[in-house]
Amino acid sequence: MNPAQSVQVARAVGASVDSAVQQQSSAEVLKVSTRSRPSAVAGAIAGVIRESGTAEVQSIGAGATNQAIKAVAIARSYLSEEGVDIVCVPSFIDVSIDDEERTAIRLLVERR
């Protein structure tokens, strides 16, 4: 993780309340796991987009990434009912979990 980036508390979707999560940009970070419900994650994405216009979704592994992509598609349909269109920009990001560096998928979701 780049030390120049700020570290703040973010919301974990589908995780226990005491999970430690980190934020690396001005967008709110939503952590998605294999067990996350896509509709719940979609609601969180839509809420963050309504509030700030930008959300960051992070996932590690194929199952979690699958849930995250489905959530973005569902959030897009939720927001389209309000006349809001969103786009998703995927990238890789290195995250530190239990003092171990892992590569995650980062989905930056923004208003179009």
C-alpha positions in Angstrom: 0.0 0.0 0.0 1.2 3.4 -0.9 2.1 5.3 2.3 1.1 8.6 0.7 -2.5 7.5 0.6 -4.8 8.0 3.5 -6.1 5.1 5.5 -9.6 5.4 6.9 -12.4 3.1 8.1 -14.7 1.9 5.4 -17.8 -0.2 5.2 -17.5 -4.0 4.8 -20.4 -5.6 2.9 -21.1 -9.2 3.9 -18.5 -9.2 6.7 -18.7 -9.2 10.4 -19.0 -5.9 12.2 -15.5 -6.1 13.7 -13.7 -6.6 10.4 -10.9 -4.2 9.8 -11.1 -2.5 6.4 -9.1 0.3 4.8 -9.9 3.2 2.4 -7.4 4.3 -0.2 -9.2 7.2 -2.0 -11.9 9.7 -1.6 -14.5 7.1 -2.6 -16.0 4.9 0.0 -14.6 1.4 -0.1 -16.9 -1.5 -0.1 -15.3 -4.9 0.6 -17.0 -7.9 -1.0 -16.6 -11.5 -0.1 -17.7 -14.7 -1.7 -20.6 -14.8 0.8 -21.8 -11.3 0.1 -25.3 -11.0 -1.2 -25.1 -9.1 -4.5 -28.4 -7.3 -3.9 -27.2 -6.1 -0.5 -23.9 -4.9 -2.0 -25.9 -3.3 -4.9 -27.9 -1.3 -2.3 -24.7 -0.1 -0.6 -23.2 0.9 -3.9 -26.4 2.8 -4.9 -26.5 4.5 -1.5 -22.8 5.6 -1.8 -23.3 6.8 -5.4 -26.4 8.9 -4.3 -24.3 10.4 -1.4 -21.0 11.1 -3.0 -21.2 10.1 -6.7 -18.3 7.6 -6.4 -17.9 4.2 -4.8 -14.9 1.8 -4.7 -15.6 -1.9 -4.6 -12.8 -4.3 -3.7 -12.7 -8.1 -3.9 -10.1 -10.8 -3.6 -10.6 -14.1 -5.5 -12.9 -15.3 -8.3 -16.0 -15.8 -6.1 -15.8 -12.4 -4.5 -15.2 -10.7 -7.8 -18.2 -12.5 -9.3 -20.4 -11.2 -6.5 -19.0 -7.7 -6.9 -19.6 -7.6 -10.7 -23.2 -8.9 -10.2 -23.7 -6.2 -7.5 -22.5 -3.4 -9.9 -25.0 -4.6 -12.6 -27.8 -4.7 -10.0 -26.9 -1.2 -8.7 -27.0 0.1 -12.2 -30.6 -1.1 -12.6 -31.5 0.4 -9.2 -30.1 3.8 -10.1 -31.4 3.8 -13.7 -34.9 4.0 -12.2 -33.9 7.4 -10.8 -32.3 8.5 -14.1 -28.7 8.0 -12.8 -26.3 6.0 -15.0 -23.1 4.6 -13.7 -19.9 3.2 -15.1 -17.3 0.8 -13.7 -13.6 1.0 -14.2 -11.7 -2.2 -13.1 -8.1 -2.3 -12.0 -5.7 -4.2 -9.7 -4.8 -2.9 -6.3 -2.4 -4.2 -3.6 -4.0 -4.5 -0.2 -2.5 -5.6 3.2 -4.4 -8.3 5.1 -2.9 -9.6 8.3 0.4 -8.0 7.4 0.4 -9.9 4.0 0.2 -8.2 0.7 -2.6 -9.5 -1.6 -3.7 -8.4 -5.0 -7.4 -7.4 -5.2 -9.7 -6.3 -8.0 -10.7 -2.7 -7.6 -14.0 -1.5 -9.3 -14.3 2.2 -9.3 -18.0 3.0 -9.8 -18.9 6.5 -10.9 -21.8 8.5 -12.3 -21.6 8.8 -16.0 
